[in-house]
């Protein structure tokens, strides 16, 4: 995956400065969101065998600065651009969602938090898999009869800044609408759970603002992408 991020950076003209600035943004937004109690609404405390209660994410780092990350060395290539400061950390996590039909929700007397109104799927060369979600996102928007201007909030998984930056630029996503409480560069990208995590984060974010329409997107390791346009 790291090599594909390096490929994308060169293909799309993403600079080390761009990537470092985005990484710092993610950490700083997550730090602010923690102070505001945002992430507490997503974390289920876990009690360890010794009685210790884990109720906070240990991924985000406080006080991250651009000057601090600019000195980090490349991880995947000697002359590379990807560093520990502009990609997600390796960590563990779990998340769950309950998805059902309108009929079942009414039967159970439940009020949905959000609604899936469209999806999109795309595939491309695995060497540049990070761009897979771009076309899939365009499909989902088109099927929903929406444009990016109709969307209030966007979540893109931050496996690498090298992948997020060209994706949001190609799609025309305003930066102020993107991963507004920080992303995977800060909180991590545990494989297998990230799609559920960013969906929950997006719903949580929409409930924290006056936004009524949000859009969820996540990159998959197989260069496929699924998109949900959701009305919350």
C-alpha positions in Angstrom: 0.0 0.0 0.0 2.8 2.4 0.8 4.3 1.9 -2.7 0.9 2.7 -4.3 0.8 5.9 -2.2 4.2 6.9 -3.6 3.0 6.1 -7.1 0.0 8.4 -6.6 2.0 11.3 -5.2 4.2 11.3 -8.3 1.3 10.7 -10.7 -0.8 13.5 -9.3 1.9 15.9 -8.4 1.3 15.8 -4.7 4.3 17.4 -2.8 5.8 16.4 0.5 4.7 19.8 1.8 1.1 19.1 0.7 1.2 15.7 2.5 2.8 17.0 5.7 0.3 19.9 5.9 -2.6 17.5 5.5 -1.2 15.1 8.2 -0.8 18.0 10.6 -4.4 19.1 9.8 -5.7 15.6 10.7 -3.9 15.5 14.0 -4.9 19.0 15.0 -8.6 18.5 14.1 -8.7 15.2 16.1 -7.0 16.9 19.0 -9.6 19.7 19.0 -12.5 17.2 18.6 -11.2 15.2 21.6 -11.2 18.4 23.7 -14.8 19.1 22.6 -16.0 15.6 23.6 -16.7 14.5 20.0 -14.9 11.2 20.1 -16.4 10.2 23.4 -19.6 9.6 21.6 -18.0 7.0 19.4 -15.9 5.1 21.9 -17.3 2.2 23.9 -15.2 1.9 27.1 -13.5 -1.5 27.5 -12.5 -2.9 30.9 -9.3 -5.0 30.9 -8.7 -8.1 33.1 -6.8 -6.0 35.6 -9.7 -3.6 36.0 -8.2 -0.8 33.8 -10.9 1.0 31.8 -9.8 2.0 28.3 -12.0 4.9 27.3 -9.8 7.1 25.1 -8.1 6.5 21.7 -4.3 6.5 22.0 -3.8 7.2 18.4 -4.1 11.0 18.1 -1.1 13.1 19.1 -1.4 16.4 20.8 0.6 19.4 19.7 1.6 18.2 16.3 3.3 20.9 14.2 4.4 21.2 10.6 8.0 21.8 11.8 7.9 18.6 13.8 6.8 16.3 10.9 9.0 17.9 8.2 12.1 16.2 9.7 10.6 12.7 9.5 12.3 10.3 7.0 10.5 8.5 4.2 9.1 5.0 5.1 8.8 3.1 1.8 11.4 4.6 -0.6 14.8 6.3 0.1 13.7 9.2 -2.0 10.0 8.9 -1.1 7.4 11.3 0.2 5.4 9.1 2.6 6.4 9.4 6.2 4.9 8.4 9.6 3.6 12.0 9.8 1.5 11.8 6.6 0.1 8.3 6.7 -2.1 6.3 9.1 -0.5 4.4 12.0 -0.8 0.7 12.5 -3.3 0.0 15.2 -6.3 -2.2 16.3 -9.9 -1.3 16.6 -13.5 -2.6 16.1 -16.7 -0.9 14.9 -20.3 -2.1 14.2 -23.3 -0.9 12.3 -26.9 -2.1 12.2 -28.3 -1.9 8.6 -31.9 -2.8 7.8 -34.7 -2.0 5.4 -37.3 0.7 6.0 -39.9 -2.0 6.5 -37.9 -3.7 9.2 -37.2 -0.4 11.0 -40.8 0.5 11.1 -41.7 -3.0 12.3 -39.3 -2.6 15.2 -40.3 1.0 15.9 -36.8 2.3 15.2 -35.8 5.7 13.8 -32.8 5.4 11.4 -29.8 7.6 12.0 -29.1 7.8 8.3 -30.4 6.4 5.0 -28.4 4.8 2.1 -29.8 6.5 -1.0 -27.2 5.4 -3.6 -24.0 3.4 -4.1 -21.1 3.3 -6.6 -18.4 0.7 -7.4 -15.3 1.2 -9.5 -12.0 -0.6 -10.1 -8.6 0.3 -11.6 -5.0 -0.7 -11.6 -3.8 -1.9 -8.1 -0.7 0.3 -8.6 -2.9 3.4 -8.1 -5.7 1.8 -6.1 -6.0 4.9 -3.9 -7.9 6.7 -6.7 -10.5 3.9 -7.0 -13.1 5.8 -5.0 -13.1 8.9 -7.3 -15.2 7.3 -10.1 -17.3 5.3 -7.6 -18.2 8.5 -5.8 -19.2 10.2 -9.0 -21.5 7.2 -9.7 -23.1 7.4 -6.3 -23.7 11.2 -6.6 -25.1 10.8 -10.1 -27.5 8.0 -9.1 -28.7 10.1 -6.2 -29.2 13.2 -8.5 -26.7 15.2 -6.5 -23.5 17.1 -7.1 -20.6 17.7 -4.7 -22.1 21.1 -4.0 -25.1 19.4 -2.4 -23.0 17.6 0.1 -22.4 19.1 3.5 -19.8 16.7 5.0 -17.4 14.2 3.4 -15.3 11.4 5.0 -12.4 9.9 3.1 -10.3 7.3 4.7 -6.8 8.7 5.4 -4.7 5.7 4.7 -2.2 8.1 3.2 -2.3 11.9 2.6 -0.9 11.0 -0.9 -4.2 9.2 -1.6 -6.7 11.6 0.1 -5.3 14.8 -1.5 -5.8 13.9 -5.2 -9.1 12.2 -4.4 -10.7 15.3 -2.8 -9.1 17.6 -5.4 -10.4 15.5 -8.3 -13.9 15.4 -6.8 -13.9 19.1 -6.0 -14.5 18.6 -2.2 -13.9 21.8 -0.3 -11.4 21.1 2.4 -13.6 22.7 5.1 -16.1 19.9 4.5 -13.6 17.0 4.6 -12.9 14.9 7.7 -13.8 17.8 9.9 -12.9 16.0 13.2 -9.7 14.5 12.0 -9.2 11.2 10.1 -7.2 8.0 10.0 -3.8 9.7 10.0 -4.7 10.6 13.6 -7.1 7.9 14.8 -5.8 5.0 12.7 -7.0 2.7 10.0 -7.6 -0.8 11.5 -8.2 -3.0 8.4 -11.7 -4.3 8.2 -13.4 -1.8 10.5 -12.6 1.5 8.9 -15.6 1.6 6.6 -17.9 1.2 9.6 -15.9 3.6 11.7 -16.0 6.5 9.2 -19.7 5.9 8.6 -20.3 6.3 12.3 -18.0 9.3 12.4 -19.9 10.9 9.6 -23.3 10.4 11.2 -21.8 11.7 14.5 -20.4 14.7 12.7 -23.8 15.4 11.0 -25.5 15.3 14.4 -23.0 17.8 15.7 -23.8 20.4 13.0 -26.8 21.7 11.1 -25.9 19.6 8.1 -28.7 17.4 6.7 -27.0 15.6 3.8 -23.6 13.8 4.1 -21.6 11.6 2.0 -19.4 8.6 3.0 -16.5 7.2 1.1 -13.8 4.6 1.9 -11.0 3.1 -0.1 -10.7 -0.7 -0.2 -7.4 -2.7 -0.5 -8.8 -4.4 -3.7 -9.0 -1.0 -5.6 -12.8 -1.0 -5.2 -15.0 1.6 -3.5 -18.5 1.8 -2.1 -20.3 5.0 -1.5 -23.3 5.9 0.4 -25.1 9.2 0.1 -27.0 9.5 3.4 -29.7 11.8 4.6 -29.5 12.1 8.4 
